[in-house]
């Protein structure tokens, strides 16, 4: 094609320079925007500490690797033999020698730089391991086998293993590079006559092999300690760590013997410098490999087969006891109180029991996992607002009394923005507005939540506070605020209100370099030239509470459910955070992602599980974090003042975590025991509630967390918050509760509650009520089945489901009461024209008595009052307005006119459903008219008999889409 013209060459060179500059600026943009963000949240020390640690590890270990490989290549080249008589092999290699001769230095630099870059990049990823090793704090607890502090296994051993792995990699690469260089320059010969290796090559490679075997000896020695944190399958659990009988009596001595053999073998390789022969080292290496097979593999298998298996329980019992003790300590369940509980009422005085219910618990009938659509429908106000799928439970002072409260924030809903464009998405619609709260223990006459904070702007019992929500769980994109473009604040009867952000959160975009960096980082060129950005413009991003805490404290594991609280005139997101390690000796491991999953996390993306597949065997709720919903300010508070892992990270990142004493009294009132930690602990307690090794090994006392009977996902029942009193407590406390069933069965084994109120002395105390194995007490699934199988309840639920109505079961709460267990479950209906659930019935059972009434009080009265009235038909709601028309006494079997009308209504409904299946719209219309007429007759007959009003069944005019 010929040589390109000068103009073309200039153009290509210019394009190349621009491409390089573009790549450099892209890399700079990522670095610069990260620095600006950390500086904006006043945690720049986290960024700099992490950055300098990574840079230091990169250069130190990259340089070490480059020197190790480069020096051995240089040494092998320097030791090359003089070439005299050329064999065919050497003649072929001579072409390569001559080809690389002019570029030897550049080739050496290139190889060393490449291996150095790879090694440095790998080492920089070990910044956590380095910081934990150099800042490690003692646990003050020693393992039972080697009598070493737990910090050795948690902080030291991981770093030693990394160093060992790096040493192996450097030695192997140096050995390969040296061998290739010796071969290229004649120090090693494969087909040439005479000696296969020169004395210099023999000595050089022998030293490298000696270093490799020395490292293997070190590995054998560290493996001895590694047995204390080694995972292995075991009869009682598949997450076993620590030494078993075969480890202590076979593997441990085997590792010690192999260490000695490896040291001797390494000395034989080093001796080759004087002997100039590989005969003894090769024999020694072969013996080491054979010993590894026989002593390290075959011997332990023989011990397991012929000593352990014939009498496993007796052999393993001492080691199981160590595992039991360590696991209970590592997960904070060692102080859990397990007491026997009869499971049946101890008194026959129904009147007394009825009075005791109020003292036993503040029974929450507003399920935060069901009523979010009701909040949405009644309190959304504007389409560009939304509530989370699952609301939260907190405590607030209402009328001078602390009450369990269901609360959610009216956050920004981008899908509801009237017109989607860049300006609307990022400049005009920037924040949500206000909190909405309702009493957890009551509902209004229509089955709706009894709101204590509502409307827009929100007003009620929470007082005055900053209502704008710039940071929230649904706020997943960036906003640019504070500049020329006004924001939509909220709308009321007088019209749309605008606002301009007055906080100092975010990064200032007045600087053109900042604008260019964010234009590149967010792949949005309009940030660079848009007229909507000017003086005062600030960009807000990383706006979910979880994102902000994770970025500021990357060494913490974040709970899957942040929750809002109104504290001192501000909305604060409260985030629970954990410190973990998988290096606690003898403690069994658990996979956090699996353990913290339940029926809610399976159906709700926002309520995520923690750490996914992160395996740990030590966990503490060591940090309570807050994120201001308006300013985005993040504060980390030391919660567990004894946790050595947190103390280690506080040494590594000084000044990032504030002392516990800085937590205000107002904030303390809203802190609670975290759900994910509770889920981890309850999963461990299914096996580790026993303290006897023989019982643990037999597996006779293994429990399981039951599946959620109100949910069809087949996942575990979630834990529930409510204020309640355990048998040994004097008054109600805010608690987190769950139930257990025997492994493979559905009856109840135990009830577990933890004191979730940090304002009490025994916060965090776990109480387990263990039911007798000789009697059968119904578990959640059986109770739900009993509810559904009772004829009168089943008939009422069938009528509730009439037309296009849907029945939703709320949380099945369990409350200990006088030796028995009280079950309460709210039942919601989405019926007629309603698209949101309303509380319609409450199911209650105790001591074999079951009630299904309109209110909790009525259901309790019936259960504890002996023979009650028959089950009532479902109250309905007007299809067009969704407003209740009132309730009436139930029809009785002695009223034939009412019963006849209801029978006709059922026939008409069935005919309508059949017509829908056949797409026979004429028949469907006739059936609907018959249904309306029958229900009208029922209302009139019921009114004539009782003198009260009546209302139609939900869904009486079911639409064809139903």
TORKOLVO-986006 format. One record per residue (C-alpha): residue in one letter; x, y, z. Coordinates in steps of 0.1 Angstrom, whole numbers, padded with zeros to 4 digits, always signed. Layout:
<atoms>
AXYZ...
</atoms>
This chain:
<atoms>
X+0000+0000+0000X+0030+0023+0003X+0040+0046+0031X+0012+0068+0045X+0015+0105+0037X+0027+0129+0063X-0008+0142+0069X-0021+0107+0075X+0008+0100+0099X+0001+0132+0118X-0036+0124+0120X-0029+0089+0133X-0005+0102+0158X-0030+0128+0170X-0057+0102+0173X-0033+0079+0193X-0024+0107+0217X-0061+0116+0222X-0069+0080+0228X-0042+0078+0255X-0053+0110+0270X-0089+0098+0271X-0079+0066+0288X-0058+0085+0314X-0086+0110+0321X-0111+0081+0325X-0089+0065+0351X-0084+0099+0367X-0122+0106+0367X-0128+0074+0387X-0101+0082+0412X-0111+0119+0415X-0148+0114+0420X-0141+0088+0447X-0119+0113+0465X-0144+0141+0462X-0172+0118+0476X-0152+0106+0506X-0142+0142+0513X-0179+0154+0510X-0190+0129+0537X-0160+0138+0560X-0145+0103+0558X-0115+0111+0535X-0093+0091+0560X-0110+0059+0549X-0102+0066+0513X-0065+0076+0519X-0058+0047+0544X-0073+0022+0519X-0055+0038+0489X-0021+0040+0505X-0023+0005+0519X-0031-0008+0484X-0003+0012+0468X+0021+0000+0495X+0013-0036+0490X+0013-0033+0453X+0048-0018+0451X+0064-0039+0479X+0051-0073+0467X+0053-0064+0430X+0090-0054+0435X+0097-0085+0455X+0083-0107+0427X+0101-0088+0400X+0134-0090+0419X+0129-0127+0426X+0123-0136+0390X+0147-0110+0374X+0176-0119+0397X+0173-0156+0389X+0171-0149+0352X+0202-0127+0355X+0220-0153+0376X+0212-0181+0352X+0225-0160+0323X+0256-0151+0342X+0263-0189+0349X+0259-0199+0312X+0287-0222+0301X+0311-0214+0273X+0298-0229+0240X+0324-0250+0222X+0313-0282+0203X+0278-0275+0191X+0252-0303+0191X+0222-0303+0169X+0202-0292+0200X+0225-0263+0207X+0226-0252+0170X+0188-0249+0170X+0189-0229+0203X+0216-0207+0189X+0191-0191+0165X+0170-0180+0195X+0200-0168+0214X+0211-0146+0185X+0176-0134+0180X+0171-0121+0215X+0207-0109+0220X+0201-0073+0210X+0170-0071+0233X+0182-0090+0264X+0179-0061+0287X+0145-0050+0274X+0133-0086+0276X+0145-0090+0312X+0128-0057+0321X+0096-0067+0304X+0093-0101+0320X+0101-0087+0355X+0077-0058+0350X+0049-0082+0339X+0052-0106+0368X+0056-0076+0392X+0024-0060+0380X+0005-0092+0384X+0019-0100+0418X+0014-0064+0430X-0023-0063+0418X-0029-0096+0436X-0012-0083+0468X-0031-0050+0468X-0064-0070+0472X-0051-0083+0505X-0053-0048+0522X-0079-0061+0547X-0056-0090+0557X-0027-0067+0561X-0045-0041+0582X-0060-0068+0604X-0026-0084+0609X-0007-0051+0617X-0035-0037+0639X-0048-0070+0655X-0061-0068+0691X-0061-0098+0714X-0094-0116+0721X-0084-0126+0755X-0096-0162+0748X-0073-0191+0739X-0080-0221+0718X-0082-0255+0737X-0056-0273+0715X-0026-0250+0711X-0034-0225+0738X-0030-0196+0714X-0051-0164+0715X-0079-0164+0691X-0064-0133+0674X-0037-0156+0660X-0063-0175+0640X-0084-0144+0631X-0056-0119+0623X-0022-0136+0621X-0028-0169+0603X-0045-0154+0572X-0015-0131+0567X+0010-0159+0572X-0009-0180+0546X-0009-0151+0521X+0029-0147+0526X+0034-0184+0522X+0013-0184+0490X+0033-0155+0477X+0066-0173+0485X+0054-0204+0466X+0044-0183+0436X+0077-0164+0436X+0098-0196+0440X+0080-0215+0412X+0081-0186+0388X+0118-0180+0396X+0125-0218+0392X+0107-0219+0358X+0125-0187+0346X+0159-0200+0357X+0154-0234+0342X+0144-0219+0308X+0174-0195+0308X+0198-0224+0317X+0183-0244+0289X+0185-0216+0264X+0222-0210+0271X+0233-0246+0274X+0233-0250+0312X+0207-0277+0308X+0208-0302+0280X+0181-0327+0270X+0195-0344+0239X+0231-0333+0238X+0258-0358+0247X+0275-0356+0280X+0262-0342+0313X+0226-0331+0314X+0234-0301+0335X+0264-0280+0344X+0276-0277+0380X+0265-0241+0381X+0230-0249+0368X+0227-0279+0392X+0236-0257+0422X+0213-0228+0412X+0182-0250+0406X+0190-0271+0437X+0189-0239+0459X+0156-0229+0444X+0142-0264+0449X+0155-0262+0485X+0136-0230+0490X+0105-0246+0476X+0108-0276+0500X+0115-0252+0529X+0083-0234+0522X+0065-0267+0521X+0079-0274+0556X+0065-0241+0568X+0032-0250+0552X+0031-0283+0571X+0038-0264+0603X+0010-0238+0597X-0013-0267+0587X-0011-0279+0623X-0027-0246+0635X-0050-0246+0605X-0067-0277+0618X-0083-0256+0645X-0102-0236+0618X-0105-0263+0591X-0139-0270+0577X-0151-0306+0575X-0183-0326+0572X-0194-0341+0603X-0223-0363+0615X-0241-0336+0634X-0234-0307+0611X-0218-0299+0577X-0202-0267+0590X-0179-0282+0615X-0146-0265+0623X-0119-0275+0647X-0101-0307+0655X-0118-0340+0657X-0104-0372+0671X-0087-0381+0638X-0072-0346+0635X-0058-0346+0670X-0045-0382+0669X-0035-0387+0633X-0033-0355+0612X-0016-0334+0639X+0013-0358+0645X+0014-0365+0607X+0019-0328+0600X+0047-0326+0626X+0065-0356+0611X+0061-0343+0575X+0075-0309+0587X+0106-0327+0600X+0110-0347+0567X+0106-0316+0546X+0133-0298+0566X+0157-0327+0561X+0148-0328+0524X+0154-0291+0520X+0189-0294+0536X+0197-0322+0511X+0189-0298+0482X+0210-0271+0497X+0239-0296+0502X+0240-0300+0464X+0260-0267+0463X+0289-0288+0476X+0281-0323+0464X+0270-0313+0428X+0247-0342+0425X+0209-0345+0427X+0209-0381+0438X+0202-0376+0475X+0178-0347+0472X+0157-0365+0446X+0156-0396+0469X+0147-0374+0498X+0120-0356+0478X+0105-0389+0467X+0104-0401+0503X+0087-0368+0513X+0060-0374+0487X+0056-0410+0498X+0054-0400+0534X+0027-0374+0526X+0006-0401+0510X+0011-0427+0537X+0014-0406+0568X-0007-0376+0557X-0035-0396+0539X-0035-0433+0546X-0027-0433+0583X-0056-0409+0592X-0080-0430+0571X-0070-0461+0590X-0075-0443+0624X-0109-0431+0613X-0119-0465+0600X-0107-0488+0628X-0106-0465+0659X-0133-0438+0655X-0161-0455+0636X-0165-0485+0659X-0170-0461+0689X-0176-0427+0673X-0197-0411+0700X-0172-0418+0728X-0142-0408+0707X-0156-0375+0694X-0174-0364+0726X-0145-0344+0740X-0140-0325+0707X-0177-0319+0703X-0177-0303+0737X-0150-0279+0725X-0170-0271+0694X-0202-0265+0714X-0184-0241+0737X-0166-0222+0709X-0197-0219+0686X-0219-0206+0714X-0192-0180+0723X-0185-0170+0687X-0222-0163+0679X-0231-0147+0712X-0255-0175+0722X-0235-0188+0752X-0257-0169+0776X-0290-0179+0760X-0315-0191+0787X-0333-0224+0779X-0362-0232+0802X-0388-0259+0802X-0423-0247+0793X-0454-0269+0797X-0472-0257+0765X-0506-0259+0781X-0525-0235+0803X-0519-0238+0840X-0551-0223+0852X-0587-0229+0843X-0599-0194+0852X-0608-0180+0817X-0616-0146+0831X-0581-0143+0846X-0565-0155+0813X-0585-0129+0794X-0572-0101+0816X-0536-0115+0814X-0535-0112+0777X-0531-0074+0779X-0501-0079+0802X-0486-0107+0781X-0482-0087+0749X-0492-0057+0729X-0504-0078+0700X-0496-0062+0667X-0524-0068+0641X-0510-0044+0616X-0485-0065+0596X-0458-0042+0582X-0452-0068+0554X-0489-0067+0542X-0501-0031+0547X-0477-0013+0525X-0502-0011+0496X-0527+0004+0521X-0502+0031+0530X-0496+0035+0493X-0532+0039+0484X-0542+0062+0513X-0511+0082+0519X-0491+0082+0486X-0509+0115+0477X-0489+0119+0445X-0478+0092+0420X-0441+0102+0423X-0441+0091+0459X-0440+0055+0471X-0435+0034+0502X-0412+0004+0506X-0427-0030+0500X-0421-0039+0536X-0427-0013+0563X-0408-0012+0596X-0418-0016+0633X-0406+0009+0658X-0417+0024+0691X-0431+0059+0696X-0447+0077+0725X-0484+0081+0717X-0506+0098+0743X-0478+0094+0768X-0475+0057+0763X-0449+0038+0743X-0466+0019+0715X-0455-0004+0687X-0457+0016+0655X-0457+0007+0618X-0437+0033+0599X-0426+0041+0564X-0412+0070+0545X-0429+0086+0515X-0399+0082+0492X-0394+0093+0456X-0409+0070+0430X-0392+0076+0396X-0417+0054+0378X-0444+0078+0389X-0428+0110+0375X-0453+0124+0350X-0428+0130+0322X-0395+0112+0322X-0365+0132+0309X-0330+0141+0322X-0341+0173+0338X-0371+0158+0356X-0353+0127+0367X-0322+0144+0381X-0331+0181+0388X-0368+0185+0395X-0379+0153+0412X-0351+0149+0438X-0366+0138+0471X-0395+0122+0490X-0415+0139+0517X-0425+0129+0552X-0430+0099+0573X-0463+0080+0577X-0470+0060+0609X-0498+0039+0623X-0505+0021+0655X-0494-0015+0653X-0521-0029+0677X-0553-0013+0663X-0572-0006+0631X-0600+0018+0624X-0636+0007+0619X-0630+0001+0582X-0600-0021+0587X-0576+0006+0577X-0545+0015+0597X-0550+0040+0626X-0526+0066+0614X-0507+0086+0640X-0487+0105+0613X-0502+0112+0579X-0511+0136+0551X-0488+0159+0531X-0469+0175+0546X-0471+0149+0573X-0486+0158+0607X-0495+0140+0638X-0478+0125+0669X-0442+0127+0656X-0439+0165+0661X-0420+0189+0640X-0391+0175+0619X-0373+0180+0586X-0395+0160+0562X-0376+0160+0530X-0361+0126+0521X-0330+0130+0499X-0315+0097+0510X-0336+0065+0512X-0339+0029+0503X-0356+0037+0469X-0332+0065+0460X-0309+0047+0436X-0299+0074+0411X-0281+0107+0413X-0297+0141+0417X-0282+0176+0411X-0296+0201+0435X-0290+0236+0449X-0284+0253+0415X-0305+0274+0391X-0331+0246+0386X-0358+0245+0412X-0370+0212+0427X-0405+0199+0431X-0411+0199+0468X-0447+0188+0472X-0482+0198+0461X-0512+0208+0481X-0546+0225+0475X-0529+0258+0467X-0507+0242+0440X-0472+0229+0435X-0444+0240+0459X-0408+0243+0448X-0376+0241+0468X-0339+0245+0465X-0316+0222+0486X-0300+0240+0514X-0278+0213+0528X-0240+0208+0523X-0242+0172+0512X-0229+0160+0479X-0201+0173+0457X-0199+0209+0443X-0201+0210+0405X-0191+0247+0401X-0156+0235+0393X-0153+0225+0356X-0128+0197+0364X-0154+0182+0387X-0181+0185+0361X-0159+0168+0335X-0150+0141+0359X-0186+0133+0367X-0196+0135+0331X-0171+0107+0324X-0178+0087+0356X-0216+0087+0350X-0213+0085+0312X-0235+0116+0310X-0220+0144+0288X-0249+0168+0297X-0233+0173+0331X-0205+0191+0314X-0225+0217+0294X-0260+0218+0308X-0273+0252+0317X-0293+0237+0346X-0260+0234+0365X-0244+0265+0379X-0233+0282+0411X-0243+0261+0442X-0251+0230+0422X-0243+0198+0441X-0245+0162+0429X-0259+0137+0453X-0252+0099+0448X-0246+0068+0468X-0279+0076+0484X-0292+0044+0499X-0283+0040+0536X-0267+0006+0529X-0245+0021+0501X-0233+0049+0522X-0224+0028+0552X-0207+0002+0531X-0186+0028+0513X-0176+0045+0545X-0169+0013+0564X-0160-0014+0538X-0148-0036+0567X-0184-0040+0580X-0211-0064+0570X-0244-0045+0567X-0278-0058+0579X-0303-0063+0551X-0330-0040+0566X-0323-0003+0574X-0352+0014+0591X-0362+0051+0596X-0368+0069+0628X-0377+0105+0636X-0350+0116+0661X-0345+0151+0674X-0363+0168+0645X-0346+0147+0618X-0354+0116+0599X-0325+0092+0606X-0320+0059+0588X-0307+0034+0614X-0284+0007+0600X-0271-0023+0619X-0236-0034+0610X-0215-0065+0619X-0179-0074+0623X-0172-0110+0613X-0144-0134+0609X-0141-0170+0597X-0111-0177+0619X-0125-0185+0653X-0111-0219+0663X-0136-0247+0668X-0166-0226+0660X-0188-0239+0632X-0193-0218+0601X-0225-0205+0586X-0232-0190+0553X-0248-0156+0559X-0267-0154+0527X-0285-0187+0533X-0290-0182+0571X-0306-0147+0567X-0329-0156+0539X-0366-0161+0547X-0400-0157+0531X-0396-0119+0530X-0362-0117+0514X-0374-0142+0488X-0402-0119+0476X-0386-0084+0483X-0355-0072+0466X-0351-0042+0490X-0349-0064+0520X-0318-0082+0509X-0298-0109+0528X-0265-0100+0542X-0232-0108+0526X-0247-0134+0502X-0223-0164+0503X-0199-0150+0529X-0190-0177+0553X-0182-0167+0589X-0179-0184+0623X-0179-0153+0644X-0203-0123+0643X-0211-0093+0664X-0235-0064+0660X-0206-0041+0668X-0217-0009+0651X-0249+0011+0650X-0249+0036+0621X-0272+0064+0612X-0278+0082+0579X-0296+0115+0579X-0324+0114+0553X-0319+0151+0544X-0281+0158+0547X-0269+0122+0541X-0245+0126+0571X-0233+0092+0583X-0223+0084+0618X-0209+0052+0631X-0212+0044+0668X-0193+0017+0687X-0221-0006+0700X-0201-0036+0712X-0174-0021+0733X-0157-0055+0739X-0155-0068+0703X-0118-0072+0694X-0125-0072+0656X-0141-0038+0659X-0112-0026+0680X-0088-0038+0654X-0106-0018+0626X-0108+0012+0648X-0070+0011+0651X-0067+0008+0614X-0092+0036+0607X-0089+0059+0637X-0116+0085+0642X-0142+0068+0620X-0162+0052+0648X-0176+0074+0676X-0178+0060+0712X-0211+0045+0724X-0215+0074+0749X-0222+0097+0719X-0255+0080+0712X-0282+0104+0723X-0311+0093+0745X-0336+0101+0717X-0317+0079+0693X-0313+0051+0719X-0351+0048+0721X-0353+0037+0685X-0324+0013+0684X-0333-0024+0683X-0319-0059+0681X-0311-0066+0644X-0331-0092+0625X-0302-0107+0606X-0281-0114+0637X-0312-0129+0653X-0317-0152+0622X-0281-0164+0624X-0284-0171+0661X-0318-0189+0658X-0303-0211+0630X-0274-0220+0652X-0297-0227+0682X-0315-0253+0662X-0285-0275+0671X-0265-0257+0697X-0292-0252+0723X-0279-0284+0738X-0248-0284+0759X-0242-0322+0762X-0220-0337+0736X-0238-0371+0735X-0272-0354+0729X-0256-0333+0702X-0241-0363+0685X-0273-0383+0686X-0293-0356+0668X-0324-0363+0689X-0328-0327+0699X-0323-0310+0665X-0348-0284+0657X-0357-0265+0626X-0370-0230+0617X-0405-0237+0603X-0416-0225+0568X-0438-0195+0568X-0474-0209+0568X-0488-0176+0554X-0465-0176+0524X-0463-0200+0495X-0426-0195+0489X-0416-0224+0511X-0390-0202+0529X-0385-0198+0566X-0409-0178+0587X-0394-0144+0594X-0388-0132+0630X-0414-0107+0643X-0410-0076+0665X-0436-0070+0692X-0437-0058+0728X-0443-0089+0750X-0434-0104+0783X-0417-0137+0788X-0426-0158+0819X-0396-0146+0839X-0400-0109+0830X-0419-0084+0851X-0432-0062+0822X-0434-0061+0785X-0403-0053+0765X-0398-0048+0728X-0388-0082+0715X-0379-0102+0685X-0395-0136+0684X-0395-0169+0664X-0406-0205+0668X-0389-0239+0663X-0403-0273+0653X-0387-0307+0655X-0366-0317+0625X-0389-0331+0599X-0421-0325+0619X-0446-0297+0623X-0454-0296+0660X-0438-0270+0682X-0405-0276+0699X-0396-0242+0713X-0403-0205+0713X-0375-0180+0712X-0374-0143+0721X-0346-0118+0724X-0349-0086+0743X-0347-0060+0715X-0349-0029+0736X-0315-0013+0744X-0330+0008+0771X-0334-0023+0793X-0307-0040+0814X-0309-0074+0797X-0309-0062+0761X-0298-0090+0738X-0306-0117+0763X-0320-0147+0744X-0347-0167+0761X-0359-0201+0748X-0390-0218+0760X-0385-0255+0754X-0417-0276+0751X-0419-0311+0764X-0413-0339+0739X-0439-0361+0756X-0468-0339+0745X-0477-0325+0712X-0482-0287+0709X-0493-0274+0675X-0467-0255+0655X-0473-0226+0631X-0481-0248+0601X-0505-0270+0621X-0522-0239+0636X-0527-0224+0601X-0540-0257+0589X-0565-0258+0618X-0577-0223+0609X-0583-0233+0573X-0599-0266+0581X-0626-0255+0605X-0659-0255+0586X-0673-0222+0597X-0639-0204+0592X-0634-0220+0559X-0669-0210+0548X-0663-0174+0558X-0630-0172+0541X-0646-0187+0509X-0671-0159+0510X-0644-0133+0517X-0627-0146+0485X-0660-0140+0465X-0658-0122+0432X-0624-0107+0426X-0615-0104+0463X-0583-0118+0477X-0575-0130+0512X-0541-0122+0526X-0529-0137+0559X-0508-0115+0582X-0480-0124+0606X-0489-0154+0627X-0478-0142+0661X-0470-0165+0690X-0473-0153+0726X-0466-0173+0758X-0495-0171+0782X-0499-0189+0815X-0480-0220+0803X-0498-0222+0770X-0492-0204+0737X-0516-0179+0722X-0516-0176+0684X-0530-0145+0667X-0532-0139+0630X-0548-0109+0612X-0566-0116+0580X-0568-0089+0553X-0590-0087+0522X-0585-0069+0489X-0621-0068+0477X-0644-0052+0452X-0629-0020+0437X-0601-0019+0464X-0566-0025+0453X-0552-0026+0489X-0557-0049+0519X-0580-0040+0548X-0581-0058+0581X-0613-0078+0581X-0609-0106+0606X-0586-0118+0634X-0578-0154+0640X-0571-0164+0676X-0564-0198+0691X-0555-0209+0726X-0558-0242+0744X-0578-0258+0716X-0603-0228+0714X-0604-0209+0682X-0621-0177+0672X-0624-0158+0639X-0639-0124+0646X-0639-0089+0632X-0616-0075+0659X-0589-0088+0682X-0610-0080+0713X-0640-0099+0700X-0618-0129+0691X-0601-0129+0725X-0635-0126+0743X-0648-0156+0724X-0617-0178+0730X-0616-0171+0768X-0654-0167+0772X-0663-0203+0765X-0692-0207+0740X-0692-0177+0718X-0714-0166+0689X-0712-0183+0656X-0686-0171+0631X-0698-0140+0613X-0700-0135+0576X-0674-0111+0562X-0682-0074+0563X-0677-0059+0528X-0671-0025+0513X-0686-0004+0486X-0670-0012+0453X-0669+0023+0440X-0656+0042+0470X-0640+0015+0492X-0658+0029+0522X-0675+0007+0548X-0712+0009+0552X-0713-0007+0586X-0715-0041+0602X-0744-0063+0612X-0751-0091+0635X-0745-0125+0618X-0773-0144+0602X-0783-0175+0621X-0793-0209+0610X-0828-0203+0624X-0835-0175+0599X-0845-0194+0567X-0851-0163+0546X-0815-0151+0551X-0801-0185+0545X-0821-0190+0514X-0809-0156+0500X-0773-0165+0508X-0777-0199+0491X-0791-0181+0460X-0762-0157+0461X-0737-0185+0461X-0755-0203+0432X-0755-0170+0412X-0718-0165+0420X-0709-0200+0409X-0729-0195+0377X-0710-0163+0370X-0677-0180+0374X-0686-0208+0351X-0698-0182+0325X-0665-0164+0327X-0646-0197+0319X-0668-0201+0289X-0666-0165+0278X-0704-0163+0279X-0709-0127+0287X-0747-0128+0284X-0749-0155+0310X-0723-0137+0331X-0744-0105+0331X-0775-0124+0341X-0756-0142+0369X-0744-0108+0382X-0779-0095+0384X-0791-0126+0402X-0762-0122+0426X-0771-0086+0434X-0807-0094+0439X-0800-0123+0462X-0776-0102+0483X-0802-0074+0485X-0828-0099+0497X-0803-0111+0524X-0797-0076+0535X-0834-0068+0537X-0841-0100+0556X-0812-0094+0580X-0822-0058+0585X-0858-0068+0593X-0847-0093+0618X-0819-0073+0636X-0830-0038+0629X-0794-0029+0618X-0778-0020+0586X-0762-0045+0563X-0737-0045+0536X-0729-0066+0506X-0703-0092+0504X-0670-0080+0489X-0668-0086+0452X-0705-0088+0448X-0701-0073+0414X-0670-0091+0402X-0656-0077+0371X-0649-0100+0341X-0611-0095+0347X-0616-0112+0381
</atoms>
